[in-house]
Amino acid sequence: MSSEKQVKFVVTINSPVPTVWRLMIGPESYKRWAAPFAEGTYFEGSWEQGMKIKFLSPPSGDGMLSEIAERRNNEFISIRHLGTISNGVEDTTSESVLAWAPAYENYTFTSVPEGTKLVVDLDIPGEWVEYMNETWPKALMALKQLSESERAA
């Protein structure tokens, strides 16, 4: 782990935990809240504990190869990022990947009087800190709007 950093983002969403949870990991809603990372971003695989999951960007299909390290419904998800995918090739062994992998992305959902407190903790390579500090708040605002608009519907 070369210059890996840990960053944290927190948002309070005026919607119950089960709604936020469902919208965070649902295939169609994921595309909507994760769009700030890459328009049309999507995942392939399963959010079940122990399962592989790929986070991909169109049109190339490049992205991250990961697995769900831990899952407690409506409480916690831990994603263990194992490598990258480029031009359809999975890389978990190159020096550039081994410099940061495995890296964790953890989501903690807590019920609060306002609805849901969502905490996102990330391990990221130092060169990605600025990008994540700009992009994660946008993604969380999109999730917040999605969750709160569904609640109002």
VOKE-921130 format. One record per residue (C-alpha): residue number from 1; x, y, z; residue in three letters. Coordinates in nm, 4 decimals. Example, Ala and Ser with C-alpha at 12.3 -4.5 7.8 and 13.67 -1.06 7.14 Angstrom:
2
   pos         c1         c2         c3   code
     1     1.2300    -0.4500     0.7800    ALA
     2     1.3670    -0.1060     0.7140    SER
# end
This chain:
153
   pos         c1         c2         c3   code
     1     0.0000     0.0000     0.0000    MET
     2     0.1943     0.2943    -0.1288    SER
     3     0.0271     0.6251    -0.0655    SER
     4    -0.3143     0.4929     0.0319    GLU
     5    -0.5446     0.7313     0.2152    LYS
     6    -0.8626     0.6809     0.4106    GLN
     7    -1.1471     0.9201     0.3474    VAL
     8    -1.4967     0.9422     0.4932    LYS
     9    -1.8211     1.0903     0.3686    PHE
    10    -2.1398     1.1288     0.5732    VAL
    11    -2.4889     1.2202     0.4589    VAL
    12    -2.8240     1.2276     0.6367    THR
    13    -3.1136     1.1238     0.4158    ILE
    14    -3.4762     1.1946     0.5009    ASN
    15    -3.5857     0.8428     0.4121    SER
    16    -3.5886     0.5134     0.6067    PRO
    17    -3.2843     0.2839     0.6019    VAL
    18    -3.4506     0.0041     0.3956    PRO
    19    -3.5303     0.2537     0.1174    THR
    20    -3.1783     0.3987     0.1089    VAL
    21    -3.0279     0.0479     0.1209    TRP
    22    -3.2460    -0.0770    -0.1664    ARG
    23    -3.1725     0.2269    -0.3839    LEU
    24    -2.7992     0.2129    -0.3134    MET
    25    -2.7614    -0.1439    -0.4426    ILE
    26    -3.0461    -0.1727    -0.6953    GLY
    27    -2.9201    -0.2066    -1.0556    PRO
    28    -3.1224     0.0816    -1.2029    GLU
    29    -3.0993     0.3152    -0.9023    SER
    30    -2.7234     0.2455    -0.8751    TYR
    31    -2.6794     0.3838    -1.2292    LYS
    32    -2.8579     0.7023    -1.1226    ARG
    33    -2.6715     0.7809    -0.8004    TRP
    34    -2.3320     0.6613    -0.9282    ALA
    35    -2.3523     0.8723    -1.2476    ALA
    36    -2.1170     1.1425    -1.1065    PRO
    37    -1.8351     0.8842    -1.1231    PHE
    38    -1.9060     0.8056    -1.4894    ALA
    39    -2.2281     0.8591    -1.6823    GLU
    40    -2.3928     0.5208    -1.7344    GLY
    41    -2.1764     0.3427    -1.4766    THR
    42    -2.3151     0.0049    -1.3770    TYR
    43    -2.2293    -0.3140    -1.1934    PHE
    44    -2.2264    -0.6817    -1.2850    GLU
    45    -2.2431    -0.9482    -1.0188    GLY
    46    -2.3987    -0.9719    -0.6780    SER
    47    -2.4064    -0.7657    -0.3585    TRP
    48    -2.4248    -1.0907    -0.1570    GLU
    49    -2.1439    -1.1591     0.0898    GLN
    50    -1.8536    -1.3483    -0.0664    GLY
    51    -1.9645    -1.2780    -0.4228    MET
    52    -1.7674    -1.1081    -0.6994    LYS
    53    -1.8911    -0.7758    -0.8325    ILE
    54    -1.7589    -0.5580    -1.1134    LYS
    55    -1.8097    -0.1812    -1.1209    PHE
    56    -1.7915    -0.0757    -1.4860    LEU
    57    -1.8074     0.2334    -1.7062    SER
    58    -1.9505     0.2431    -2.0577    PRO
    59    -1.8691     0.2223    -2.3351    PRO
    60    -1.5352     0.0569    -2.2585    SER
    61    -1.6462    -0.1683    -1.9728    GLY
    62    -1.3335    -0.0661    -1.7821    ASP
    63    -1.3582    -0.0514    -1.4058    GLY
    64    -1.2976    -0.2284    -1.0771    MET
    65    -1.2961    -0.5975    -0.9890    LEU
    66    -1.4242    -0.6440    -0.6359    SER
    67    -1.5982    -0.8762    -0.3941    GLU
    68    -1.8463    -0.8222    -0.1152    ILE
    69    -1.6383    -0.8797     0.1982    ALA
    70    -1.9280    -0.8392     0.4394    GLU
    71    -2.3006    -0.7695     0.4232    ARG
    72    -2.5482    -0.7110     0.7034    ARG
    73    -2.8825    -0.6145     0.5489    ASN
    74    -2.9879    -0.2559     0.6175    ASN
    75    -2.6745    -0.2016     0.8308    GLU
    76    -2.3421    -0.2509     0.6552    PHE
    77    -2.1750    -0.3433     0.3264    ILE
    78    -1.8001    -0.3832     0.2831    SER
    79    -1.6605    -0.3960    -0.0706    ILE
    80    -1.3077    -0.5327    -0.1101    ARG
    81    -1.1567    -0.3942    -0.4306    HIS
    82    -0.9187    -0.6525    -0.5747    LEU
    83    -0.8062    -0.5030    -0.9025    GLY
    84    -0.8934    -0.3285    -1.2242    THR
    85    -1.0514    -0.4221    -1.5540    ILE
    86    -0.9152    -0.2660    -1.8714    SER
    87    -1.0087    -0.3687    -2.2252    ASN
    88    -1.1875    -0.6697    -2.0767    GLY
    89    -0.8746    -0.7911    -1.8958    VAL
    90    -0.8845    -0.8357    -1.5176    GLU
    91    -0.5667    -0.7261    -1.3375    ASP
    92    -0.5100    -0.8303    -0.9771    THR
    93    -0.1347    -0.8891    -0.9896    THR
    94     0.0414    -0.5940    -1.1572    SER
    95     0.2633    -0.3665    -0.9494    GLU
    96     0.0247    -0.0766    -1.0013    SER
    97    -0.2659    -0.2792    -0.8579    VAL
    98    -0.0635    -0.4396    -0.5780    LEU
    99     0.0359    -0.0878    -0.4682    ALA
   100    -0.3212    -0.0338    -0.3385    TRP
   101    -0.5151    -0.3626    -0.3451    ALA
   102    -0.6953    -0.4804    -0.1547    PRO
   103    -0.8759    -0.1576    -0.0745    ALA
   104    -1.2050    -0.1343     0.1126    TYR
   105    -1.5178     0.0704     0.0527    GLU
   106    -1.7560     0.0457     0.3476    ASN
   107    -2.1142     0.1684     0.3755    TYR
   108    -2.2688     0.1998     0.7218    THR
   109    -2.6439     0.2691     0.7477    PHE
   110    -2.7823     0.4002     1.0784    THR
   111    -3.1417     0.4852     1.1571    SER
   112    -3.1691     0.8408     1.2960    VAL
   113    -3.4726     1.0603     1.3719    PRO
   114    -3.4316     1.2338     1.0323    GLU
   115    -3.4246     0.8978     0.8491    GLY
   116    -3.0872     0.7462     0.7577    THR
   117    -2.7313     0.8426     0.8372    LYS
   118    -2.5053     0.6922     0.5722    LEU
   119    -2.1293     0.6814     0.6309    VAL
   120    -1.8965     0.5856     0.3461    VAL
   121    -1.5370     0.4965     0.4410    ASP
   122    -1.2875     0.4456     0.1585    LEU
   123    -0.9282     0.3315     0.1196    ASP
   124    -0.7971     0.5033    -0.1921    ILE
   125    -0.4627     0.5670    -0.3588    PRO
   126    -0.3378     0.9171    -0.2800    GLY
   127    -0.3641     1.0323    -0.6402    GLU
   128    -0.7426     0.9696    -0.6318    TRP
   129    -0.8185     1.1675    -0.3136    VAL
   130    -0.9018     1.4945    -0.4895    GLU
   131    -1.1290     1.3201    -0.7417    TYR
   132    -1.3109     1.1272    -0.4673    MET
   133    -1.3481     1.4398    -0.2530    ASN
   134    -1.5176     1.6090    -0.5486    GLU
   135    -1.7231     1.3156    -0.6752    THR
   136    -1.8501     1.1252    -0.3700    TRP
   137    -2.0482     1.4218    -0.2309    PRO
   138    -2.2219     1.4567    -0.5696    LYS
   139    -2.3038     1.0850    -0.5756    ALA
   140    -2.4377     1.0973    -0.2191    LEU
   141    -2.6526     1.4002    -0.3043    MET
   142    -2.7937     1.2040    -0.5981    ALA
   143    -2.8702     0.9094    -0.3656    LEU
   144    -3.0269     1.1494    -0.1149    LYS
   145    -3.2497     1.3075    -0.3820    GLN
   146    -3.3457     0.9675    -0.5202    LEU
   147    -3.4304     0.8306    -0.1730    SER
   148    -3.6200     1.1401    -0.0610    GLU
   149    -3.8175     1.1701    -0.3856    SER
   150    -3.9192     0.8045    -0.3581    GLU
   151    -4.0329     0.8635    -0.0020    ARG
   152    -4.2416     1.1618    -0.1151    ALA
   153    -4.4015     0.9630    -0.3973    ALA
# end
